[in-house]
Every structure is written in C-alpha cells, then in structure tokens.
Amino acid sequence: MNRNAPMASPHDVSWFSFLTHALIWIALVGAGLLLAWFVAVLHDSVERGEQRRLQQQRSAASPMTLPFLSETRTGEVR
C-alpha cells in the first residue's frame, strides 16, 4: 500500500474543492458587504459633521447674545 496516496477518492476531493471555493466566494462577498456598510456609515458621519460645522459657523456669525435674551414673544428660544 502506498502511504502517499490520498485516502479519499477523487470524487470526494472535487466536492471538497468546490465547497472550499464556495466558502471563499461567500467570505469575499461578506467582506464586500461589510466594507460597503462601513463606508456608508462613515459617509453619513462625515456629512453630519459638515452640517454641524456649517450650523456652528452660521450661529457664530449672528450676534452673540445670552440665551435668555434671545427668547421671542412666544417664549421660544431661537
């Protein structure tokens, strides 16, 4: 008996090879989806930061007043 011969038949090896390739493709697709999700979350975070920065610039351009002095007649704070 040859000790270097594979224990499984060639048919079994082909299924193992197919499953290995399928698992690799599934992992790549999963990694791609995870990367797309991360980029979307990062984009939203950056966009919110830009909006906050623009809002702070607008509020800094208005005259600086104390909060209780900026109330309107209806009691709303601007």
Jmol script that loads the backbone (N, CA, C; Angstrom):
load data "model"
ATOM      1  N   MET A   1       0.840  -1.175   0.000  1.00  0.00           N
ATOM      2  CA  MET A   1       0.000   0.000   0.000  1.00  0.00           C
ATOM      3  C   MET A   1       0.883   1.235   0.000  1.00  0.00           C
ATOM      4  N   ASN A   2       0.570   2.164  -0.833  1.00  0.00           N
ATOM      5  CA  ASN A   2       1.335   3.402  -0.937  1.00  0.00           C
ATOM      6  C   ASN A   2       0.865   4.369   0.149  1.00  0.00           C
ATOM      7  N   ARG A   3       1.784   4.811   0.999  1.00  0.00           N
ATOM      8  CA  ARG A   3       1.417   5.700   2.103  1.00  0.00           C
ATOM      9  C   ARG A   3       1.191   7.133   1.627  1.00  0.00           C
ATOM     10  N   ASN A   4       1.670   7.497   0.453  1.00  0.00           N
ATOM     11  CA  ASN A   4       1.497   8.848  -0.060  1.00  0.00           C
ATOM     12  C   ASN A   4       0.195   9.020  -0.844  1.00  0.00           C
ATOM     13  N   ALA A   5      -0.523   7.944  -1.077  1.00  0.00           N
ATOM     14  CA  ALA A   5      -1.772   8.026  -1.835  1.00  0.00           C
ATOM     15  C   ALA A   5      -2.844   8.699  -0.970  1.00  0.00           C
ATOM     16  N   PRO A   6      -3.684   9.516  -1.587  1.00  0.00           N
ATOM     17  CA  PRO A   6      -4.756  10.161  -0.804  1.00  0.00           C
ATOM     18  C   PRO A   6      -5.762   9.126  -0.313  1.00  0.00           C
ATOM     19  N   MET A   7      -6.327   9.364   0.839  1.00  0.00           N
ATOM     20  CA  MET A   7      -7.264   8.424   1.439  1.00  0.00           C
ATOM     21  C   MET A   7      -8.651   8.528   0.791  1.00  0.00           C
ATOM     22  N   ALA A   8      -9.017   9.691   0.304  1.00  0.00           N
ATOM     23  CA  ALA A   8     -10.344   9.874  -0.277  1.00  0.00           C
ATOM     24  C   ALA A   8     -10.288   9.647  -1.783  1.00  0.00           C
ATOM     25  N   SER A   9     -11.438   9.341  -2.339  1.00  0.00           N
ATOM     26  CA  SER A   9     -11.499   9.163  -3.788  1.00  0.00           C
ATOM     27  C   SER A   9     -11.470  10.531  -4.464  1.00  0.00           C
ATOM     28  N   PRO A  10     -11.129  10.595  -5.760  1.00  0.00           N
ATOM     29  CA  PRO A  10     -11.092  11.879  -6.468  1.00  0.00           C
ATOM     30  C   PRO A  10     -12.447  12.592  -6.462  1.00  0.00           C
ATOM     31  N   HIS A  11     -13.538  11.821  -6.438  1.00  0.00           N
ATOM     32  CA  HIS A  11     -14.870  12.435  -6.416  1.00  0.00           C
ATOM     33  C   HIS A  11     -15.052  13.245  -5.133  1.00  0.00           C
ATOM     34  N   ASP A  12     -14.631  12.702  -4.012  1.00  0.00           N
ATOM     35  CA  ASP A  12     -14.756  13.412  -2.740  1.00  0.00           C
ATOM     36  C   ASP A  12     -13.879  14.660  -2.714  1.00  0.00           C
ATOM     37  N   VAL A  13     -12.728  14.586  -3.329  1.00  0.00           N
ATOM     38  CA  VAL A  13     -11.821  15.728  -3.367  1.00  0.00           C
ATOM     39  C   VAL A  13     -12.439  16.859  -4.178  1.00  0.00           C
ATOM     40  N   SER A  14     -13.151  16.526  -5.253  1.00  0.00           N
ATOM     41  CA  SER A  14     -13.769  17.573  -6.063  1.00  0.00           C
ATOM     42  C   SER A  14     -14.858  18.298  -5.271  1.00  0.00           C
ATOM     43  N   TRP A  15     -15.635  17.569  -4.476  1.00  0.00           N
ATOM     44  CA  TRP A  15     -16.645  18.229  -3.640  1.00  0.00           C
ATOM     45  C   TRP A  15     -15.990  19.118  -2.595  1.00  0.00           C
ATOM     46  N   PHE A  16     -14.911  18.624  -2.027  1.00  0.00           N
ATOM     47  CA  PHE A  16     -14.191  19.425  -1.037  1.00  0.00           C
ATOM     48  C   PHE A  16     -13.635  20.689  -1.680  1.00  0.00           C
ATOM     49  N   SER A  17     -13.104  20.561  -2.884  1.00  0.00           N
ATOM     50  CA  SER A  17     -12.578  21.720  -3.605  1.00  0.00           C
ATOM     51  C   SER A  17     -13.699  22.704  -3.930  1.00  0.00           C
ATOM     52  N   PHE A  18     -14.853  22.183  -4.366  1.00  0.00           N
ATOM     53  CA  PHE A  18     -15.998  23.046  -4.671  1.00  0.00           C
ATOM     54  C   PHE A  18     -16.457  23.795  -3.421  1.00  0.00           C
ATOM     55  N   LEU A  19     -16.581  23.097  -2.312  1.00  0.00           N
ATOM     56  CA  LEU A  19     -17.024  23.741  -1.075  1.00  0.00           C
ATOM     57  C   LEU A  19     -16.012  24.771  -0.587  1.00  0.00           C
ATOM     58  N   THR A  20     -14.745  24.484  -0.778  1.00  0.00           N
ATOM     59  CA  THR A  20     -13.710  25.438  -0.387  1.00  0.00           C
ATOM     60  C   THR A  20     -13.816  26.711  -1.220  1.00  0.00           C
ATOM     61  N   HIS A  21     -13.969  26.558  -2.522  1.00  0.00           N
ATOM     62  CA  HIS A  21     -14.111  27.729  -3.389  1.00  0.00           C
ATOM     63  C   HIS A  21     -15.397  28.498  -3.074  1.00  0.00           C
ATOM     64  N   ALA A  22     -16.480  27.780  -2.815  1.00  0.00           N
ATOM     65  CA  ALA A  22     -17.744  28.442  -2.468  1.00  0.00           C
ATOM     66  C   ALA A  22     -17.591  29.222  -1.164  1.00  0.00           C
ATOM     67  N   LEU A  23     -16.916  28.642  -0.198  1.00  0.00           N
ATOM     68  CA  LEU A  23     -16.702  29.319   1.078  1.00  0.00           C
ATOM     69  C   LEU A  23     -15.847  30.569   0.899  1.00  0.00           C
ATOM     70  N   ILE A  24     -14.850  30.495   0.048  1.00  0.00           N
ATOM     71  CA  ILE A  24     -14.008  31.666  -0.228  1.00  0.00           C
ATOM     72  C   ILE A  24     -14.842  32.769  -0.873  1.00  0.00           C
ATOM     73  N   TRP A  25     -15.685  32.411  -1.859  1.00  0.00           N
ATOM     74  CA  TRP A  25     -16.523  33.419  -2.519  1.00  0.00           C
ATOM     75  C   TRP A  25     -17.538  34.028  -1.554  1.00  0.00           C
ATOM     76  N   ILE A  26     -18.113  33.203  -0.688  1.00  0.00           N
ATOM     77  CA  ILE A  26     -19.056  33.717   0.311  1.00  0.00           C
ATOM     78  C   ILE A  26     -18.350  34.674   1.263  1.00  0.00           C
ATOM     79  N   ALA A  27     -17.135  34.328   1.667  1.00  0.00           N
ATOM     80  CA  ALA A  27     -16.368  35.213   2.549  1.00  0.00           C
ATOM     81  C   ALA A  27     -16.037  36.531   1.852  1.00  0.00           C
ATOM     82  N   LEU A  28     -15.680  36.477   0.568  1.00  0.00           N
ATOM     83  CA  LEU A  28     -15.380  37.706  -0.174  1.00  0.00           C
ATOM     84  C   LEU A  28     -16.616  38.592  -0.320  1.00  0.00           C
ATOM     85  N   VAL A  29     -17.754  37.987  -0.606  1.00  0.00           N
ATOM     86  CA  VAL A  29     -18.998  38.761  -0.721  1.00  0.00           C
ATOM     87  C   VAL A  29     -19.354  39.375   0.628  1.00  0.00           C
ATOM     88  N   GLY A  30     -19.211  38.603   1.690  1.00  0.00           N
ATOM     89  CA  GLY A  30     -19.478  39.131   3.028  1.00  0.00           C
ATOM     90  C   GLY A  30     -18.552  40.278   3.379  1.00  0.00           C
ATOM     91  N   ALA A  31     -17.284  40.149   3.042  1.00  0.00           N
ATOM     92  CA  ALA A  31     -16.333  41.231   3.308  1.00  0.00           C
ATOM     93  C   ALA A  31     -16.680  42.470   2.487  1.00  0.00           C
ATOM     94  N   GLY A  32     -17.108  42.274   1.248  1.00  0.00           N
ATOM     95  CA  GLY A  32     -17.515  43.412   0.414  1.00  0.00           C
ATOM     96  C   GLY A  32     -18.728  44.120   0.977  1.00  0.00           C
ATOM     97  N   LEU A  33     -19.713  43.354   1.445  1.00  0.00           N
ATOM     98  CA  LEU A  33     -20.900  43.963   2.050  1.00  0.00           C
ATOM     99  C   LEU A  33     -20.549  44.703   3.336  1.00  0.00           C
ATOM    100  N   LEU A  34     -19.674  44.121   4.130  1.00  0.00           N
ATOM    101  CA  LEU A  34     -19.236  44.782   5.358  1.00  0.00           C
ATOM    102  C   LEU A  34     -18.488  46.071   5.042  1.00  0.00           C
ATOM    103  N   LEU A  35     -17.659  46.060   4.029  1.00  0.00           N
ATOM    104  CA  LEU A  35     -16.936  47.262   3.623  1.00  0.00           C
ATOM    105  C   LEU A  35     -17.900  48.330   3.112  1.00  0.00           C
ATOM    106  N   ALA A  36     -18.893  47.931   2.324  1.00  0.00           N
ATOM    107  CA  ALA A  36     -19.882  48.891   1.818  1.00  0.00           C
ATOM    108  C   ALA A  36     -20.669  49.511   2.967  1.00  0.00           C
ATOM    109  N   TRP A  37     -21.040  48.707   3.960  1.00  0.00           N
ATOM    110  CA  TRP A  37     -21.760  49.227   5.127  1.00  0.00           C
ATOM    111  C   TRP A  37     -20.885  50.214   5.889  1.00  0.00           C
ATOM    112  N   PHE A  38     -19.622  49.879   6.094  1.00  0.00           N
ATOM    113  CA  PHE A  38     -18.708  50.752   6.826  1.00  0.00           C
ATOM    114  C   PHE A  38     -18.529  52.084   6.102  1.00  0.00           C
ATOM    115  N   VAL A  39     -18.380  52.041   4.784  1.00  0.00           N
ATOM    116  CA  VAL A  39     -18.215  53.276   4.006  1.00  0.00           C
ATOM    117  C   VAL A  39     -19.479  54.122   4.093  1.00  0.00           C
ATOM    118  N   ALA A  40     -20.654  53.498   4.061  1.00  0.00           N
ATOM    119  CA  ALA A  40     -21.912  54.247   4.168  1.00  0.00           C
ATOM    120  C   ALA A  40     -22.032  54.919   5.531  1.00  0.00           C
ATOM    121  N   VAL A  41     -21.689  54.206   6.590  1.00  0.00           N
ATOM    122  CA  VAL A  41     -21.750  54.781   7.937  1.00  0.00           C
ATOM    123  C   VAL A  41     -20.735  55.910   8.069  1.00  0.00           C
ATOM    124  N   LEU A  42     -19.551  55.718   7.545  1.00  0.00           N
ATOM    125  CA  LEU A  42     -18.525  56.756   7.600  1.00  0.00           C
ATOM    126  C   LEU A  42     -18.966  57.988   6.815  1.00  0.00           C
ATOM    127  N   HIS A  43     -19.573  57.796   5.658  1.00  0.00           N
ATOM    128  CA  HIS A  43     -20.056  58.916   4.844  1.00  0.00           C
ATOM    129  C   HIS A  43     -21.128  59.700   5.594  1.00  0.00           C
ATOM    130  N   ASP A  44     -22.071  58.996   6.226  1.00  0.00           N
ATOM    131  CA  ASP A  44     -23.115  59.675   7.000  1.00  0.00           C
ATOM    132  C   ASP A  44     -22.518  60.467   8.154  1.00  0.00           C
ATOM    133  N   SER A  45     -21.532  59.893   8.819  1.00  0.00           N
ATOM    134  CA  SER A  45     -20.896  60.574   9.945  1.00  0.00           C
ATOM    135  C   SER A  45     -20.186  61.841   9.490  1.00  0.00           C
ATOM    136  N   VAL A  46     -19.469  61.759   8.388  1.00  0.00           N
ATOM    137  CA  VAL A  46     -18.758  62.928   7.861  1.00  0.00           C
ATOM    138  C   VAL A  46     -19.757  63.993   7.417  1.00  0.00           C
ATOM    139  N   GLU A  47     -20.845  63.563   6.782  1.00  0.00           N
ATOM    140  CA  GLU A  47     -21.853  64.517   6.318  1.00  0.00           C
ATOM    141  C   GLU A  47     -22.506  65.233   7.501  1.00  0.00           C
ATOM    142  N   ARG A  48     -22.797  64.513   8.570  1.00  0.00           N
ATOM    143  CA  ARG A  48     -23.374  65.147   9.758  1.00  0.00           C
ATOM    144  C   ARG A  48     -22.385  66.118  10.389  1.00  0.00           C
ATOM    145  N   GLY A  49     -21.113  65.756  10.390  1.00  0.00           N
ATOM    146  CA  GLY A  49     -20.097  66.655  10.922  1.00  0.00           C
ATOM    147  C   GLY A  49     -19.997  67.937  10.118  1.00  0.00           C
ATOM    148  N   GLU A  50     -20.091  67.813   8.789  1.00  0.00           N
ATOM    149  CA  GLU A  50     -20.051  69.012   7.945  1.00  0.00           C
ATOM    150  C   GLU A  50     -21.268  69.892   8.197  1.00  0.00           C
ATOM    151  N   GLN A  51     -22.439  69.277   8.345  1.00  0.00           N
ATOM    152  CA  GLN A  51     -23.647  70.057   8.625  1.00  0.00           C
ATOM    153  C   GLN A  51     -23.535  70.761   9.974  1.00  0.00           C
ATOM    154  N   ARG A  52     -23.002  70.065  10.968  1.00  0.00           N
ATOM    155  CA  ARG A  52     -22.828  70.667  12.291  1.00  0.00           C
ATOM    156  C   ARG A  52     -21.847  71.837  12.223  1.00  0.00           C
ATOM    157  N   ARG A  53     -20.770  71.663  11.471  1.00  0.00           N
ATOM    158  CA  ARG A  53     -19.779  72.732  11.336  1.00  0.00           C
ATOM    159  C   ARG A  53     -20.388  73.953  10.652  1.00  0.00           C
ATOM    160  N   LEU A  54     -21.168  73.729   9.588  1.00  0.00           N
ATOM    161  CA  LEU A  54     -21.824  74.847   8.904  1.00  0.00           C
ATOM    162  C   LEU A  54     -22.823  75.548   9.816  1.00  0.00           C
ATOM    163  N   GLN A  55     -23.542  74.772  10.611  1.00  0.00           N
ATOM    164  CA  GLN A  55     -24.508  75.363  11.535  1.00  0.00           C
ATOM    165  C   GLN A  55     -23.787  76.187  12.602  1.00  0.00           C
ATOM    166  N   GLN A  56     -22.664  75.702  13.083  1.00  0.00           N
ATOM    167  CA  GLN A  56     -21.909  76.454  14.084  1.00  0.00           C
ATOM    168  C   GLN A  56     -21.339  77.726  13.478  1.00  0.00           C
ATOM    169  N   GLN A  57     -20.926  77.686  12.222  1.00  0.00           N
ATOM    170  CA  GLN A  57     -20.421  78.893  11.576  1.00  0.00           C
ATOM    171  C   GLN A  57     -21.532  79.921  11.417  1.00  0.00           C
ATOM    172  N   ARG A  58     -22.736  79.464  11.072  1.00  0.00           N
ATOM    173  CA  ARG A  58     -23.870  80.387  10.939  1.00  0.00           C
ATOM    174  C   ARG A  58     -24.226  81.009  12.280  1.00  0.00           C
ATOM    175  N   SER A  59     -24.223  80.195  13.333  1.00  0.00           N
ATOM    176  CA  SER A  59     -24.589  80.728  14.644  1.00  0.00           C
ATOM    177  C   SER A  59     -23.493  81.646  15.178  1.00  0.00           C
ATOM    178  N   ALA A  60     -22.248  81.409  14.803  1.00  0.00           N
ATOM    179  CA  ALA A  60     -21.158  82.286  15.238  1.00  0.00           C
ATOM    180  C   ALA A  60     -21.222  83.617  14.496  1.00  0.00           C
ATOM    181  N   ALA A  61     -21.787  83.623  13.304  1.00  0.00           N
ATOM    182  CA  ALA A  61     -21.894  84.859  12.532  1.00  0.00           C
ATOM    183  C   ALA A  61     -22.994  85.762  13.082  1.00  0.00           C
ATOM    184  N   SER A  62     -23.995  85.180  13.744  1.00  0.00           N
ATOM    185  CA  SER A  62     -25.060  86.000  14.327  1.00  0.00           C
ATOM    186  C   SER A  62     -24.534  86.671  15.595  1.00  0.00           C
ATOM    187  N   PRO A  63     -25.163  87.770  16.020  1.00  0.00           N
ATOM    188  CA  PRO A  63     -24.683  88.456  17.224  1.00  0.00           C
ATOM    189  C   PRO A  63     -24.760  87.540  18.437  1.00  0.00           C
ATOM    190  N   MET A  64     -23.722  87.577  19.219  1.00  0.00           N
ATOM    191  CA  MET A  64     -23.657  86.739  20.408  1.00  0.00           C
ATOM    192  C   MET A  64     -24.545  87.344  21.489  1.00  0.00           C
ATOM    193  N   THR A  65     -25.533  86.594  21.917  1.00  0.00           N
ATOM    194  CA  THR A  65     -26.416  87.046  22.985  1.00  0.00           C
ATOM    195  C   THR A  65     -26.558  85.931  24.000  1.00  0.00           C
ATOM    196  N   LEU A  66     -27.008  86.281  25.159  1.00  0.00           N
ATOM    197  CA  LEU A  66     -27.256  85.280  26.180  1.00  0.00           C
ATOM    198  C   LEU A  66     -28.546  84.548  25.845  1.00  0.00           C
ATOM    199  N   PRO A  67     -28.679  83.283  26.224  1.00  0.00           N
ATOM    200  CA  PRO A  67     -29.861  82.511  25.846  1.00  0.00           C
ATOM    201  C   PRO A  67     -31.168  83.146  26.313  1.00  0.00           C
ATOM    202  N   PHE A  68     -31.204  83.720  27.506  1.00  0.00           N
ATOM    203  CA  PHE A  68     -32.461  84.292  27.984  1.00  0.00           C
ATOM    204  C   PHE A  68     -32.805  85.589  27.264  1.00  0.00           C
ATOM    205  N   LEU A  69     -31.835  86.217  26.600  1.00  0.00           N
ATOM    206  CA  LEU A  69     -32.122  87.422  25.837  1.00  0.00           C
ATOM    207  C   LEU A  69     -32.603  87.104  24.423  1.00  0.00           C
ATOM    208  N   SER A  70     -32.426  85.871  23.978  1.00  0.00           N
ATOM    209  CA  SER A  70     -32.804  85.529  22.611  1.00  0.00           C
ATOM    210  C   SER A  70     -34.196  84.915  22.530  1.00  0.00           C
ATOM    211  N   GLU A  71     -34.983  85.008  23.594  1.00  0.00           N
ATOM    212  CA  GLU A  71     -36.342  84.475  23.559  1.00  0.00           C
ATOM    213  C   GLU A  71     -37.240  85.396  22.745  1.00  0.00           C
ATOM    214  N   THR A  72     -38.166  84.800  22.023  1.00  0.00           N
ATOM    215  CA  THR A  72     -39.134  85.585  21.256  1.00  0.00           C
ATOM    216  C   THR A  72     -40.350  85.854  22.128  1.00  0.00           C
ATOM    217  N   ARG A  73     -41.327  86.536  21.598  1.00  0.00           N
ATOM    218  CA  ARG A  73     -42.535  86.862  22.369  1.00  0.00           C
ATOM    219  C   ARG A  73     -43.324  85.620  22.753  1.00  0.00           C
ATOM    220  N   THR A  74     -43.245  84.570  21.961  1.00  0.00           N
ATOM    221  CA  THR A  74     -43.995  83.345  22.267  1.00  0.00           C
ATOM    222  C   THR A  74     -43.260  82.478  23.277  1.00  0.00           C
ATOM    223  N   GLY A  75     -42.074  82.866  23.659  1.00  0.00           N
ATOM    224  CA  GLY A  75     -41.311  82.098  24.635  1.00  0.00           C
ATOM    225  C   GLY A  75     -40.377  81.085  24.014  1.00  0.00           C
ATOM    226  N   GLU A  76     -40.348  81.003  22.694  1.00  0.00           N
ATOM    227  CA  GLU A  76     -39.444  80.071  22.026  1.00  0.00           C
ATOM    228  C   GLU A  76     -38.035  80.633  22.017  1.00  0.00           C
ATOM    229  N   VAL A  77     -37.085  79.771  22.144  1.00  0.00           N
ATOM    230  CA  VAL A  77     -35.684  80.175  22.065  1.00  0.00           C
ATOM    231  C   VAL A  77     -35.231  79.974  20.637  1.00  0.00           C
ATOM    232  N   ARG A  78     -34.597  80.975  20.072  1.00  0.00           N
ATOM    233  CA  ARG A  78     -34.128  80.870  18.687  1.00  0.00           C
ATOM    234  C   ARG A  78     -33.008  79.885  18.558  1.00  0.00           C
TER     235      ARG A  78
END
end "model"
wireframe off; spacefill off
backbone 0.3
color backbone group
